[in-house]
Amino acid sequence: PKNSYAPLSPKRLSINARNWENSTGIKIYWEPSPDKDVAGYEIYRGTASGFQINQDHYLDFTSDINYLDTKNIKMLTEYYYKIIAADKGGLKSPPSGEVNDMILNSPRLTFPLDNSILQTLTEFRFKAVSVPAKYKLIIQSNPVFGTLKEFNFSSDKRDEDIIVAVPGLSLEPYRTYTWRVFTYTKSETDPNSYSSSFTFTYSPKN
């Protein structure tokens, strides 16, 4: 039979830029086109909203329903993406909706410093990333799990010190804790970037 109908556009795109230790790039996810003869998906990328679908913006082709873009990616640059479904007969869907994100630099912890011994602790300090961002500061009872406390907030600061006050934070004497900071952009669950992990030991005055 003649292939008369183009596939439907991919739906529900989501995106997560990531500056991770073992994975730096921008990950895009989408729901598959419901058409049975879809061969795969064309991915287009631009650096401005509303970019045109043309060969200059063509990035790659995949048969998966997710894609990690690592091609000539620059940190702190906003990238925009659209996806087109292509069937085995060569027909193509209209472009999907547009999603965008940017890879952030990492926050830098400044207090307490790594391997500190503290008699009191009323605040944490770290250097903000270079653009406004959402942050999560976590304090753990060991380096892997056991989150004791987390603080979620947004800041418009750029490359400046951020102070997180922790009045009344309950710590066990002579115990070592781990702390670190994560940034978030488009995803509520997957971080964009994160700091190193620092430890400190709470050793109050007798």
ABEGO torsion letter per residue (X at the ends): XBBABBBBBBBGBBBBBBBBAABBEBBBBBBBBABAABAEBBBBBBABBGBBBBAAABABBBABABBBBABGBBBGBBBBBBBBBBBAAGBBBBBBBBBBBBBBBBBBBAOBBBGBBBABBABBBBBBBABBBBBBBBBBABAABGBABBBBBBBABBGBBBBBBBBGBBBBBGBBBBBBBBBBBABAABBABBBBBBBBBBBBBX
